[in-house]
Amino acid sequence: MSPARQVRPCGQIRQSQIVTTFGPGAMVDLPDQAVVIGGLEHWRGDKVRIYEERLGSRIQALLGLPAAPALYAPPVDLGDPRAPASGITAWLFPEWFVSQFEVGTGEIRTRRLLHRRELVDGKHLDRDRKKHPVVPVRFVQACVRGHLSDIDWHGFVHQGRGPCRRELSLEEQGTSGDLADVYVRCECGAARSLAQATRLAGQPLGGCRGERPWLGPMAKEPCSERARFLIRSASNAYFPQRVTAISIPDRDAALRQAVDRIWEDFLQYVESAEDVRRERRKAKVADALGALDDELVFAEIGRRKQGLAEQRKGIKQAEIEMLLSSEEEIGQDVPGGEFYARALPLPERAGAMRAVERVVLVHRLREVVAQIGFTRFEDPLPDVDAELKLQVEIGALGRESGWLPAVENRGEGVFVAFRQDAIAAWLEREAVKRRGAELAAGFAAWASNRPGTVAPLFPDLPFIMLHSLAHLLITSVSLECGYAASSIRERIYSGDSGYGILLYTGSPDAEGTLGGLVQVGRRLADHLRSALELGQLCSNDPVCAQHRPDNAQEGRFLHGAACHGCLLIAEPSCERRNELLDRALVVPTVDGAGAEFFTAAEGGPA
């Protein structure tokens, strides 16, 4: 990464971090300064194209674009001073600094607050002509549309009264670091606590100026939002909005291609699925259709005859339909291949395995992650199908760029599908319905605390159950599979197309993997039993098991029986930020809610 107007980079960030953590508009602390990552127009050097058709189509629909955007990996700095400059431009931000030279003694620490124009060779020059180091100020202002700017410190301390531009200082009292103990003081005597800058009533910082420093020093746009106080390193300062897809063969694409091959000669006159079966007696038809289901073939024939457009499927829907297909092998086992999986033959099942419909060992897997924008203060939750719902306006990554940054990860995984009839029977139980009502009440309380945003719909109970089970499985398998728990990620499938869990791992700089998750699939019964045992008792029981989602005092509205002692895992592993969890839906707990999917005696479906 290269700062503006410099040849040598002053810091380095991994390509994957640019897409997942430090994209355009993100604030980053470097060894000697703080910067904001530049927009896409300021990315220099050769970029590698990444192809993923389903992901591109989804982004096109999400952003309302006329065509699917191109996806490129972030450019890298070549490290060769003779080569043209490459990498990512970073703009200096904030432009206000705090001197490391303290004035006065005692419990009150006073340091000068200076604009960069007041610095001499990047240092604070005191009245004795001595130079002192400075650090970027920790406080800035932003708005919910993503705009970002320095606080008008003179205007804040004088509350908009008078044109005073005398020296400013930052005073800190005590050791707590609380904003109520931090004051901005002017040499004229005016002072104001930073705690007042955080007030929601009124506009203590004034209106938003619409500045977008990541797009260049003069990038502005009109904005009617109020400016909000923001700590640069706070967790709500930057939420990258990403869309992810697994590069899995599209079953419908294979179906369309097969029908295309024999449409004119054989299939355009077919009137029923039985006709398709009769046509299979012909060698050319049998060779083209292969293992495709006759009902699916006839449905495609009917769609063509009626002139209906192809139905757009969600990303997860296409993935699970292929994973649940009747094919024993999916994809090709070749070096550098995007996807290769094999269905595991399941012998007579007992205990918890009675609920399992299919196990697929994913030997090769490619995940593509693209960033489409970012938000501040609020992070929109995707729905259960990983379809991002933009309830707030997202910040632009560039001015008019026709491409988006993306990164691809390669790894392995294991997919476990669960019987739909077992889940349907579980949903009919009264105890499950009561537990669902409690979780829905907590979700409603959470949504009511988000004024001005449109909350997503409450997910179905199978999703929460499978999500909780996935966390238990990640904790269980990490002890033996060779990967740390934070390296294993989940992908939950819950809907009309089927129910399942994909545990996978991947790395942007590796072609191969350890094979540990594939081995997990071969010993799934043991790992599933271990996971269910982990979930029955938490170190925080009975407090954890008896938590009610709508308890306003605790404020954990999106959690049932879930805490750091049982279900919460590393956030990079979870696709829902460790929310919508409840082990009471998976196994019996000490609370005895009776809503568990797996019984305590057999570990099988209740």
C-alpha positions in Angstrom: 0.0 0.0 0.0 1.5 3.4 -1.0 0.6 6.8 0.4 -0.2 9.5 -2.0 2.8 11.1 -3.8 5.3 8.7 -2.3 7.1 5.9 -4.0 8.0 3.6 -1.2 5.0 2.1 0.7 4.7 3.1 4.4 2.7 0.0 5.3 1.5 -3.3 4.1 -1.8 -5.1 4.2 -2.7 -8.5 2.8 -4.9 -8.7 -0.3 -7.6 -10.5 1.6 -7.6 -7.9 4.3 -8.4 -5.2 1.8 -11.6 -6.9 0.8 -12.7 -8.1 4.3 -11.4 -5.5 6.7 -9.6 -2.5 5.3 -11.3 -1.6 2.0 -11.7 1.9 0.5 -12.9 4.4 3.2 -11.3 2.4 6.1 -9.1 4.2 8.6 -5.7 2.4 9.3 -3.0 3.2 11.8 0.5 2.9 10.2 3.7 3.1 12.2 4.1 6.8 11.9 0.8 8.2 10.7 -2.9 7.4 10.2 -4.5 7.1 6.8 -7.7 6.3 5.0 -7.6 3.7 2.2 -8.0 5.3 -1.2 -10.9 4.6 -3.6 -10.7 2.3 -6.6 -9.5 5.1 -8.9 -6.4 5.4 -6.8 -5.4 1.7 -7.1 -2.4 1.5 -9.4 -0.8 -1.4 -11.1 -1.9 -4.6 -12.8 -5.0 -6.3 -11.4 -5.8 -10.0 -11.8 -9.3 -10.7 -13.0 -11.5 -13.0 -11.0 -14.4 -14.8 -12.7 -17.5 -15.9 -10.8 -20.7 -15.6 -12.9 -23.2 -16.3 -10.2 -21.6 -13.7 -7.9 -21.5 -11.1 -10.6 -25.1 -11.6 -11.5 -26.2 -11.3 -7.8 -24.2 -8.0 -7.4 -25.8 -6.7 -10.6 -29.3 -7.3 -9.3 -28.4 -6.0 -5.8 -27.0 -2.7 -7.0 -29.3 -2.3 -10.0 -26.5 -2.1 -12.5 -27.0 -2.4 -16.3 -24.4 -5.2 -16.4 -22.5 -7.5 -14.0 -19.4 -5.7 -12.7 -15.9 -7.1 -13.3 -14.1 -8.5 -10.3 -10.4 -7.9 -9.7 -8.0 -8.8 -7.0 -6.4 -5.8 -5.3 -3.1 -4.8 -6.9 0.2 -5.5 -5.1 3.2 -3.4 -4.6 6.0 -5.0 -6.6 8.8 -3.8 -4.3 11.0 -2.8 -7.3 12.0 0.9 -7.3 12.7 0.7 -11.0 9.1 -0.5 -11.8 6.1 1.8 -12.2 4.4 2.6 -8.9 1.9 0.0 -7.9 -0.3 -0.7 -5.0 -3.1 1.2 -3.2 -3.0 4.9 -2.5 -3.7 6.0 1.1 -4.6 9.5 2.0 -3.4 11.2 5.2 -6.4 11.3 7.7 -7.1 12.8 10.1 -5.3 16.1 9.7 -5.4 17.0 13.3 -2.7 15.8 15.7 -2.0 15.7 19.4 1.5 16.6 20.7 3.3 14.1 22.9 4.7 17.0 24.9 2.6 17.4 28.1 2.1 20.8 29.7 1.6 21.1 33.4 1.7 18.5 36.2 -0.6 16.6 38.5 -3.7 14.6 37.5 -4.6 16.8 34.5 -2.5 16.1 31.4 -2.6 18.9 28.8 -1.3 18.5 25.3 -1.5 20.7 22.2 -4.1 20.0 19.6 -2.6 20.9 16.2 -3.6 20.9 12.5 -1.0 19.5 10.1 -0.3 23.0 8.8 1.0 23.9 12.3 3.6 21.1 12.2 7.2 21.6 11.4 8.7 18.6 9.6 5.9 16.6 11.1 6.7 17.7 14.6 5.3 20.0 17.2 7.5 23.0 17.7 7.1 24.4 21.2 7.8 28.0 22.3 11.4 27.0 23.2 11.9 25.9 19.5 12.1 22.2 20.6 10.5 19.6 18.4 8.2 17.0 19.9 6.5 14.0 18.2 2.8 14.0 17.5 0.1 11.3 17.1 -3.1 11.5 15.0 -6.1 12.6 17.1 -8.4 9.6 18.0 -11.6 11.5 17.3 -13.3 12.3 14.0 -16.9 12.7 12.8 -18.9 10.7 10.3 -22.5 10.1 9.2 -24.7 7.1 8.5 -24.1 7.5 4.7 -20.4 6.8 5.2 -19.1 10.4 4.9 -16.0 11.1 7.0 -14.2 14.3 8.1 -12.2 16.0 10.8 -14.1 17.6 13.7 -14.3 21.4 13.5 -12.5 21.7 16.9 -12.7 25.5 17.0 -16.4 25.4 16.2 -17.0 22.7 18.8 -15.2 24.3 21.7 -16.8 27.7 21.0 -20.2 26.1 20.2 -20.3 28.0 17.0 -20.0 31.4 18.6 -17.2 33.7 17.4 -14.3 33.4 15.0 -11.7 32.6 17.6 -8.7 30.6 16.2 -6.3 30.6 19.1 -4.3 27.6 20.3 -6.2 24.5 21.3 -5.3 21.9 23.9 -6.6 18.4 24.8 -7.0 17.9 28.6 -7.3 14.5 30.1 -8.2 13.9 33.8 -7.7 10.7 35.7 -6.8 7.3 34.2 -10.2 6.0 33.0 -10.1 7.4 29.5 -13.8 8.2 29.8 -14.9 10.9 27.4 -16.4 12.9 30.3 -12.9 13.4 31.6 -11.5 14.6 28.2 -11.8 18.3 27.4 -11.0 20.5 24.5 -9.7 23.9 25.7 -9.0 27.1 23.8 -6.3 29.6 24.8 -9.2 32.1 25.2 -10.6 30.1 28.1 -13.5 28.3 26.4 -13.6 24.6 27.1 -16.0 21.7 26.3 -16.1 18.1 27.3 -16.0 15.4 24.5 -18.9 13.7 26.2 -21.1 16.5 24.8 -20.1 15.5 21.3 -21.7 12.1 21.7 -25.2 13.4 22.5 -27.9 12.4 20.2 -30.1 15.4 20.9 -29.3 18.4 18.8 -26.3 18.7 16.6 -23.2 19.2 18.8 -20.9 18.7 15.8 -23.2 20.4 13.3 -24.4 18.9 10.0 -22.4 16.5 7.9 -20.2 18.2 5.3 -20.4 15.3 2.9 -16.6 14.8 2.7 -15.2 11.6 1.2 -11.5 11.8 1.8 -10.9 8.3 0.5 -11.8 9.5 -3.0 -9.4 12.4 -2.9 -8.9 15.7 -0.9 -11.7 17.6 -2.7 -14.3 14.8 -2.9 -17.6 16.1 -1.5 -21.3 15.6 -2.1 -24.4 17.2 -0.6 -25.6 15.5 2.6 -28.5 16.3 5.0 -27.5 13.9 7.8 -26.1 15.1 11.1 -22.5 14.5 11.9 -21.9 11.9 14.6 -18.9 11.5 16.9 -16.7 8.6 16.0 -13.6 7.0 17.6 -11.3 6.0 14.7 -10.5 2.6 16.1 -14.0 1.8 17.2 -15.7 -1.4 15.9 -18.5 0.6 14.3 -16.2 2.9 12.3 -16.2 0.6 9.2 -18.4 -2.3 8.1 -17.4 -3.7 4.7 -20.4 -5.0 2.8 -19.5 -8.2 1.1 -21.1 -10.9 -1.0 -19.8 -14.4 -1.0 -20.3 -17.4 -3.3 -18.8 -20.9 -3.5 -17.7 -21.7 -7.1 -19.8 -24.8 -7.4 -21.1 -26.2 -10.7 -24.6 -25.0 -11.4 -26.9 -28.0 -11.8 -29.3 -25.9 -13.9 -26.5 -25.0 -16.3 -25.6 -28.6 -16.8 -29.3 -29.4 -17.3 -29.7 -26.6 -19.9 -26.6 -27.7 -21.8 -27.7 -31.4 -21.9 -31.2 -30.4 -23.2 -29.6 -28.1 -25.8 -27.6 -31.0 -27.2 -30.7 -33.1 -28.1 -33.5 -30.5 -28.2 -34.0 -30.4 -32.0 -33.8 -34.1 -32.6 -35.5 -35.7 -29.6 -36.9 -33.5 -26.8 -39.0 -30.7 -28.4 -41.9 -33.1 -28.9 -41.8 -34.8 -25.4 -45.1 -34.5 -23.5 -44.3 -36.1 -20.1 -41.6 -37.4 -17.9 -42.5 -40.9 -19.1 -41.7 -39.8 -22.6 -38.3 -38.7 -21.4 -37.7 -42.1 -19.9 -38.6 -43.8 -23.2 -36.2 -41.4 -25.1 -33.4 -42.5 -22.8 -33.4 -45.9 -24.6 -31.6 -44.0 -27.4 -27.9 -44.0 -27.0 -27.5 -40.3 -27.9 -30.2 -39.2 -25.4 -28.8 -41.4 -22.6 -25.3 -40.0 -23.3 -26.5 -36.4 -23.1 -28.8 -36.7 -20.1 -26.5 -38.9 -18.0 -27.7 -39.0 -14.4 -30.1 -36.1 -14.7 -33.5 -36.7 -13.1 -36.3 -37.2 -15.7 -38.7 -34.9 -13.8 -36.1 -32.1 -13.9 -35.5 -32.7 -17.6 -39.2 -32.5 -18.3 -39.6 -29.3 -16.2 -36.9 -27.7 -18.4 -38.7 -28.8 -21.5 -41.9 -27.3 -20.2 -40.3 -24.0 -19.4 -38.9 -23.8 -22.9 -42.3 -24.6 -24.5 -44.0 -21.9 -22.5 -41.4 -19.4 -23.3 -40.7 -18.6 -19.6 -37.5 -16.8 -18.6 -34.9 -18.7 -16.5 -35.7 -18.2 -12.8 -32.9 -16.4 -10.9 -31.8 -18.5 -7.9 -30.2 -17.3 -4.8 -26.5 -18.0 -4.3 -27.2 -20.5 -1.5 -30.1 -22.1 -3.3 -28.0 -23.0 -6.3 -25.2 -24.4 -4.0 -27.4 -26.7 -1.9 -29.3 -28.0 -4.9 -26.1 -29.1 -6.4 -24.8 -30.6 -3.1 -28.1 -32.5 -2.7 -28.2 -33.8 -6.3 -28.0 -37.5 -7.0 -24.5 -37.3 -8.5 -21.9 -39.2 -6.6 -19.1 -36.9 -7.8 -19.4 -33.2 -8.5 -16.8 -31.3 -10.5 -13.3 -32.6 -11.5 -10.4 -33.7 -9.3 -7.7 -31.8 -11.1 -4.9 -29.6 -9.8 -6.1 -26.0 -9.6 -9.7 -27.1 -10.0 -12.5 -25.0 -8.5 -14.7 -27.6 -7.0 -14.6 -31.4 -6.5 -16.8 -33.3 -4.1 -17.8 -36.9 -3.5 -20.9 -38.2 -1.7 -20.1 -40.5 1.2 -22.0 -43.7 1.3 -23.9 -43.9 4.5 -24.4 -47.3 6.2 -27.3 -48.1 8.5 -27.6 -45.0 10.7 -28.3 -44.9 14.4 -28.5 -42.2 17.1 -27.9 -38.7 15.8 -27.1 -39.9 12.3 -30.7 -40.9 11.8 -31.4 -37.2 11.1 -28.6 -37.0 8.5 -29.7 -37.4 4.8 -26.4 -37.0 3.0 -22.7 -36.3 3.7 -20.6 -34.8 0.9 -16.8 -34.6 1.2 -15.6 -31.5 -0.5 -12.0 -32.1 -1.6 -11.5 -28.9 -3.5 -13.4 -25.7 -2.9 -13.1 -22.1 -4.2 -14.7 -19.2 -2.4 -15.0 -15.8 -4.0 -15.6 -12.7 -1.7 -16.4 -9.4 -3.3 -16.9 -6.0 -1.6 -19.6 -3.8 -2.9 -19.4 -0.9 -0.4 -19.3 -0.1 3.3 -21.3 1.4 6.1 -20.6 3.2 9.3 -22.4 2.9 12.7 -24.9 0.3 11.3 -24.0 -3.1 9.8 -27.0 -4.6 7.7 -27.5 -8.2 8.4 -27.9 -10.6 5.4 -30.9 -12.9 5.4 -30.6 -16.6 5.9 -29.9 -17.1 2.1 -26.8 -14.8 2.3 -28.7 -12.3 0.3 -27.5 -8.9 1.5 -30.4 -6.5 2.2 -29.2 -2.9 2.1 -31.4 -1.2 4.7 -29.0 1.8 4.8 -27.1 3.7 2.1 -23.6 2.3 1.5 -20.5 4.3 1.0 -19.1 4.3 -2.5 -15.8 2.4 -3.2 -15.0 4.7 -6.1 -16.4 7.5 -8.2 -17.4 5.9 -11.5 -15.4 2.6 -11.5 -16.9 -0.3 -13.4 -15.3 -3.0 -11.3 -15.2 -4.2 -7.7 -12.4 -5.7 -5.5 -12.6 -9.4 -4.8 -10.5 -12.2 -3.4 -10.6 -15.9 -3.9 -9.9 -18.5 -1.3 -9.2 -22.2 -1.9 -9.7 -25.0 0.6 -11.8 -28.0 1.5 -14.9 -28.8 3.5 -17.6 -31.2 4.5 -21.3 -30.8 3.8 -24.0 -32.4 6.0 -27.6 -32.5 4.9 -30.5 -33.2 7.3 -33.8 -34.9 6.5 -36.6 -32.5 5.7 -39.2 -34.8 7.2 -37.4 -35.0 10.5 -37.2 -31.2 10.7 -40.9 -30.8 9.7 -41.9 -33.2 12.5 -39.8 -31.3 15.0 -41.4 -28.0 14.0 -44.9 -29.4 14.8 -44.1 -29.9 18.5 -45.7 -27.4 20.9 -42.5 -26.9 22.9 -40.7 -25.9 19.7 -43.4 -23.4 18.8 -43.2 -21.9 22.3 -39.5 -21.5 22.1 -39.9 -20.0 18.6 -42.2 -17.4 20.0 -39.7 -16.5 22.7 -36.9 -16.1 20.1 -39.2 -14.0 17.9 -40.0 -11.7 20.8 -36.3 -11.1 21.3 -35.9 -10.4 17.6 -38.8 -7.9 17.7 -37.2 -6.2 20.7 -33.9 -6.0 18.9 -35.6 -4.5 15.8 -37.4 -1.9 17.9 -34.0 -0.6 19.1 -32.9 0.2 15.5 -34.9 3.3 14.6 -34.6 4.5 11.1 -33.6 1.2 9.7 -35.6 -1.7 8.2 -34.8 -4.8 10.1 -34.6 -8.1 8.2 -37.3 -10.7 8.7 -37.1 -13.2 11.6 -35.3 -16.3 10.3 -36.9 -19.7 10.6 -36.3 -22.0 13.5 -34.4 -24.6 11.4 -31.8 -21.9 10.6 -31.2 -21.0 14.2 -31.0 -24.7 15.1 -28.6 -25.5 12.3 -26.6 -22.4 13.1 -26.2 -23.4 16.7 -25.3 -27.0 15.7 -22.6 -25.7 13.3 -20.9 -23.8 16.1 -20.9 -26.9 18.3 -19.4 -28.9 15.4 -16.7 -26.3 14.7 -15.7 -26.5 18.4 -15.7 -30.3 18.3 -13.9 -30.9 15.0 -11.2 -28.3 15.6 -9.7 -30.5 18.3 -8.8 -33.2 15.7 -8.9 -31.9 12.2 -5.7 -29.9 12.2 -7.2 -26.5 11.8 -7.7 -23.9 14.5 -11.4 -23.2 15.2 -11.0 -19.6 13.9 -9.9 -21.1 10.5 -13.1 -23.1 10.0 -16.1 -21.2 8.6 -19.7 -22.1 8.3 -22.4 -21.8 5.6 -25.9 -22.6 6.7 -28.6 -23.7 4.3 -32.2 -23.6 5.4 -35.2 -23.4 3.1 -37.4 -25.2 0.6 -34.4 -26.5 -1.3 -33.1 -28.4 1.8 -31.4 -28.1 5.1 -27.6 -28.5 5.6 -24.3 -27.2 7.0 -21.1 -26.7 5.1 -18.0 -26.4 7.2 -15.1 -25.3 5.2 -11.7 -23.6 5.3 -9.7 -21.7 2.7 -6.7 -19.6 2.2 -5.9 -17.0 -0.5 -2.3 -18.2 -0.9 -2.6 -22.0 -1.0 -3.6 -24.4 -3.7 -3.9 -27.3 -1.3 -5.2 -28.0 2.2 -4.5 -30.5 5.0 -7.4 -32.8 4.3 -8.6 -32.6 7.9 -12.2 -31.6 7.2 -12.6 -34.4 4.6 -11.5 -36.8 7.3 -14.1 -35.2 9.6 -16.8 -36.3 7.2 -15.6 -39.9 7.3 -16.0 -39.8 11.1 -19.0 -37.6 11.3 -21.0 -39.8 13.7 -18.2 -39.4 16.4 -17.9 -35.7 15.9 -21.7 -35.2 15.9 -22.0 -37.1 19.2 -19.2 -35.1 20.7 -20.8 -31.8 19.6 -24.1 -32.7 21.1 -22.4 -33.6 24.4 -20.7 -30.2 24.4 -24.0 -28.4 24.0 -25.9 -30.0 26.8 -24.0 -28.3 29.6 -22.4 -24.8 29.7 -20.0 -23.6 32.3 -22.4 -20.6 32.8 -25.5 -22.8 33.5 -28.1 -22.4 34.8 -27.8 -18.6 33.9 -27.1 -19.3 30.3 -29.8 -21.9 29.8 -32.4 -19.8 31.5 -31.7 -16.6 29.5 -34.8 -15.1 27.8 -34.2 -13.3 24.5 -36.6 -10.5 25.3 -34.9 -9.6 28.6 -34.3 -5.9 28.2 -31.9 -5.8 31.2 -29.4 -8.1 29.6 -29.9 -6.8 26.0 -28.9 -10.0 24.3 -32.0 -10.1 22.2 -30.6 -12.3 19.4 -29.4 -15.1 21.8 -31.3 -17.9 23.4 -29.2 -20.3 25.5 -25.9 -19.1 24.1 -22.8 -17.4 25.6 -19.1 -17.4 25.4 -19.0 -20.6 27.5 -20.8 -22.7 24.9 -21.8 -21.4 21.5 -20.0 -18.1 20.7 -16.9 -18.7 18.5 -14.4 -16.5 16.6 -16.4 -14.1 14.5 -14.6 -14.8 11.3 -16.0 -18.3 11.5 -19.6 -17.2 11.8 -21.7 -15.8 8.9 -24.0 -14.1 11.3 -21.7 -12.3 13.7 -22.4 -14.8 16.6 -26.1 -13.9 16.6 -29.2 -16.0 16.2 -28.0 -18.9 18.4 -29.8 -21.1 20.8 -28.5 -24.6 21.9 -31.9 -25.3 23.5 -33.1 -26.0 19.9 -30.3 -28.6 19.5 -30.0 -30.5 22.7 -31.7 -30.7 26.1 -30.4 -28.1 28.6 -30.8 -27.7 32.4 -33.8 -25.4 31.7 -35.8 -28.3 30.3 -37.5 -26.3 27.6 -38.2 -29.5 25.6 -37.5 -27.9 22.2 -34.4 -29.9 21.3 -34.0 -31.5 17.9 -31.7 -34.2 19.3 -32.7 -36.3 22.3 -30.4 -36.8 25.3 -30.8 -40.6 25.4 -29.9 -41.5 21.8 -28.5 -38.3 20.3 -31.0 -38.8 17.6 -33.9 -36.6 16.4 -36.5 -36.1 19.0 
